[in-house]
Amino acid sequence: MLPELEYPVRSLRGIGEAREALLQEVGISTVADLLLFLPYRYVDRTCQTGIAGLRVDQEATAVGRVASMGVISGRRKRFVMAVEDGSGYLDCVWFTGYTYFWQAFSKGDLVAVGGRVARFGQKLQMVHPEVEVLSRGEDEARLHTGRIVPLYTTSARMKAERLSSRGLRRLIYGALEAVSGDIVDPLPPSVRTRCGLLPLASAIRTIHFPDSHEEAEAACRRLAFDELLFLQLRLGGLQRAREGQPGRPLRACGPLAETLVTHLPFQLTGAQRRALGEIRRDLSRPVAMHRLLQGDVGSGKTLVALLAMLAAVEGGAQAALMAPTEILAEQHAGVLRELLAPLDLPVYLLTGRLRQVERREVLKALACGDARIVVGTHALLREDVVFEDLGMAVVDEQHRFGVLQRAALREKGEGVHLLVMTATPIPRSLALTLYGDLDVTVLDELPPGRGPLVTGWRLAADRHRAFSFLREEVVKGRQAYIVYPLIEESGERDMKAVTRAFVDLQQGPLRGLRLGLLHGRLPADEKAAVMSGFRAGQIDALVSTTLIEVGMDVPDATVMLVEHAERFGLSQLHQLRGRVGRGAHASYCVLIADPAGGLTPEAHARLDTMARTRDGFEIAEMDLQIRGPGQIFGTRQAGFPEFRFAHLGRDGDLVVLARRAAKGLLDADPKLMHFEHRGLARRAEAVDLGGMRIAEAG
């Protein structure tokens, strides 16, 4: 955000080799890093009053002269400096640093002291207060007292070397004095005025040294806006670039699609028909489609994607579906084969665990065009995967891939139409950032004929009742999932792992039932065998980690029991719940919370939300508020924008404002070539959209 200040922090006065090494421990290597190192909170020491008016348990600042000082022995040795202002006395107490304080202060010094007021016996005192000596000229720049004071994150070694928040305040103040005039504001004044934003240099100074909390919020708003604007400019540039890319017009609805729909044992929902209409309009145009298909669990996205893929096949091209895990890819291949059986259209599968002979056969079929439809993992992105004529690419669970990964799949052909799917409901502010270069279609309707789904949560003490209920469902011919957060035992008290739980359940409450064990460390063939057995009804209850979070579709599974549910985020719990309620039978999601595991008020609110609503978008909005965007999908993945200043749960309005501003700038200057836009172009190009870092998930 400050490319003109990307030079070593050591170039600043007062920072030598030793301090430079200390600053690097908290990620500060350049002057820009130092100025953009945000306080983690502020302390209000604007309340300045006479010592006699100080109130216990409040942050305050007092000004007086040093009346006495000395080291007092006792149970805890301490340095005490008494300050008086004519109205009373205040003891300033430190339990370390005696030599330093003897050197720092002298009797008669005029000082400002700031901190939390306490009472010790009959005396007022501040323990480890901030102190500034005013009689030596420092009253011209009060940094630590009498104002809103910033606090910064520091390492243990920094504190040991006396580079705490106080030291950082001095360094940042000195840096601002030295380089403020060099800060270049990339935002055109017209945009800044229209959006009601501070100038950049003012925002950076104010974020560190505000005169009020409102000023600090205004400064943070400017920095967050810039961050969001640069991302929107980058995404908007990508979108405009691909709008100019040619794409082959595809037939909206041919005989293959009509035959498939005719053989379906159900009717398409209104939402599916509406989504197909939007997709087919895109496919009929001579430009490549770039569309997000977003729908809650069980809304029928796979069928919509398949009908879109058939348009490519009927146009003489190939279609590929990429999934993030082998299990999900294999399940997609199975579902597509079943749906396409009346069409006698084969579906090929390409994953990392294929034997070399099988892999060579698939690669050959893709290269010569015999394979019209292929399902795979990120193995599809490898250089030796060559398509004869790829016309349609579908990316499932898009949040597990990055922008560059879906671009890499599109580059396997000319003018490839792209459809990305996600079963994770996404709040609007997050969709505009994560998928800002895509058009959006939402499936907001579930297929008819689904049984009711009841969610409730219980304390660990009622676990035996939950397992008794699970056994009753199995006796009726149903199946169940039992999910644990860990694979192996950890040092956390009472955190049972899935491997230990599997044995305990076999020998205890579920003795006699057919249990299966599934987790990410099992060999691929064992995982496939367990999943096949569960789908075939040969396993009554599947004991698993969150590996089954997406993609599992077993209509006879009616119970989802989640252990240590207090450890999961809302969106992840919602995804797990989506594995049941997929058939005509009534289904149940039972969340077991262990108070010993950390049943905080926040966790309590999450569990109550799960019991109250099945609306995935309401759940996603709350999850965004609670946990922030980086964790809403359960894990930080490649391609997710990392924000330093913006918070999508708080700054939804700012996302819309930044998107609108980016559109206006790109409308006026599509490539940001005008002189006043070059700074914006440089910063937009520096936005990291994520690389090819994803591995097959376990």
Order of alpha helices (4+ residues) and beta strands (2+ residues): alpha-alpha-beta-beta-beta-beta-alpha-beta-beta-beta-beta-alpha-alpha-alpha-alpha-alpha-alpha-alpha-beta-alpha-beta-alpha-beta-alpha-beta-beta-alpha-beta-alpha-beta-beta-alpha-beta-alpha-beta-alpha-beta-beta-alpha-beta-alpha-alpha-alpha-alpha
